Amino acid sequence: MTNINVIKTGNVVNLSINGKLHKKVCGTSEEAEQLYKIAQTAKQNPSDENIKALRMFINEKTRTAFICGLETDLETGEAYLAGFNTPIPTTLLDVIKEYHENGYSLDPIINFWKLLMINPDTRVRQSLFNFITKHDFVLTDKGYMVVYKAVYRKDDENEGSTETAAYIEFITNKYLFVKNKWKCSPNKYVVYKNLSDDTYDITKFETAEGWDEEDKNVEILGKLGDLFSVIVNSDNQETKEETPKYTDMHSRTMTIELGLPVVMPRKDCDSDPANDCSYGLHVGATRYVENFAGRDSVILVCLVNPANVVAVPNYDHSKMRVTEYFPYAIATYENNRIEIVEDKYFEDDYCTYEQQALEEMVEKIKANELPIETAKKAEQESRPMSELLKILENRLFDLE
């Protein structure tokens, strides 16, 4: 039988449930009076229903979980996605409640959490959502984060490659601009080349239909959306060889290409949040990239899987260290300012790589191995294999 004791002093209600003390400072006298009455009812009739009502009133997490259809532990007050035992962080739970109350789609938030649950580091699971809410990050419908990376073009003496780089950077930049600023289909525009100076521009499809290319001294290359798809999804080896290559601004030893994940082994990354600059791949919000970028920098728009974040530094909340990012376009970068990308693009392309990684993790668990290797100074994974397998299989099911 549950033993309950309660006392109210003004707007403060102190109570104990089976010896565990709870203190709630209520916002109004009416709220305090309501809590006191609920506690007295549960004391006189400690049924499961009355005890649940009391716990929901004194614990905001429990109340939010109930409202949003999540599962909860009445003893600890922790909330969980149905079927899982990895607790949802308070900041994320607050946003789930806000989205639920306003009728917003919960898909980006829930999918973000499903990916973050895969992350083996408790510190990252607790801090990452708080980090991205403070900066200009976007979540895609599948839960990936849209981030930015400042890079340099790799030196290349091949004139053809230089021309191809200029073309590809123009296409990817204009694609994002039309989607992000003009909010319309890129295929409503065509790309043309000015033959007098070998520069590129776009115009409406209807306008270009009435052009005499020879008279205007231009060459119409095709619809913007179609040209972008060809660049990102090209399997042509010659095109791949001419695709512009980029490198990191620190070591200048990496080779970075659009449409290919950039990967660093997790065991080589530093997970200690007390270290601002350390081992790992650095990506971030616009403030970090704008401060880090130089006049000759190119800003890549990238996707990051929350499972691949290794550290959110304590003292620089505009960047993070990851084991993998997926660069897919060039951002507009003028006057040391980045045009923020507010929508999601080509997340389906990245799903192919994620699905392969998930399948490999499932095989490791079946061999009784931890699915993700440990980063330097990381907290040890404490969750049972059964929980990890459930998380991975659920995400695989969502991708199918």
FENDABEL-V413837 format. One record per run of one state. SS is the DSSP state (hx for helix, st for strand, lp for the rest). FROM is the first residue (numbers start at 0). LEN is the number of residues. If there is no record, write none. Layout:
ss: [SS & SS]
from: [FROM & FROM]
len: [LEN & LEN]
//
This chain:
ss: [lp & st & lp & st & lp & st & lp & hx & lp & hx & lp & hx & lp & st & lp & st & lp & hx & lp & hx & lp & hx & lp & st & lp & st & lp & hx & lp & hx & st & lp & st & hx & lp & hx & lp & st & hx & lp & hx & lp & st & lp & st & lp & st & lp & hx & lp & st & lp & st & lp & hx & lp & st & lp & hx & st & lp & st & lp & st & lp & st & lp & st & lp & hx & lp & st & lp & hx & lp]
from: [0 & 3 & 9 & 11 & 17 & 19 & 25 & 28 & 44 & 47 & 58 & 59 & 67 & 70 & 72 & 78 & 80 & 89 & 102 & 106 & 118 & 121 & 133 & 137 & 139 & 144 & 153 & 158 & 180 & 185 & 188 & 194 & 198 & 204 & 209 & 212 & 216 & 217 & 223 & 233 & 236 & 242 & 245 & 248 & 255 & 256 & 260 & 263 & 265 & 268 & 269 & 270 & 280 & 284 & 285 & 292 & 297 & 304 & 305 & 308 & 311 & 318 & 322 & 323 & 330 & 332 & 334 & 336 & 338 & 346 & 366 & 375 & 376 & 384 & 399]
len: [3 & 6 & 2 & 6 & 2 & 6 & 3 & 16 & 3 & 11 & 1 & 8 & 3 & 2 & 6 & 2 & 9 & 13 & 4 & 12 & 3 & 12 & 4 & 2 & 5 & 9 & 5 & 22 & 5 & 3 & 6 & 4 & 6 & 5 & 3 & 4 & 1 & 6 & 10 & 3 & 6 & 3 & 3 & 7 & 1 & 4 & 3 & 2 & 3 & 1 & 1 & 10 & 4 & 1 & 7 & 5 & 7 & 1 & 3 & 3 & 7 & 4 & 1 & 7 & 2 & 2 & 2 & 2 & 8 & 20 & 9 & 1 & 8 & 15 & 1]
//
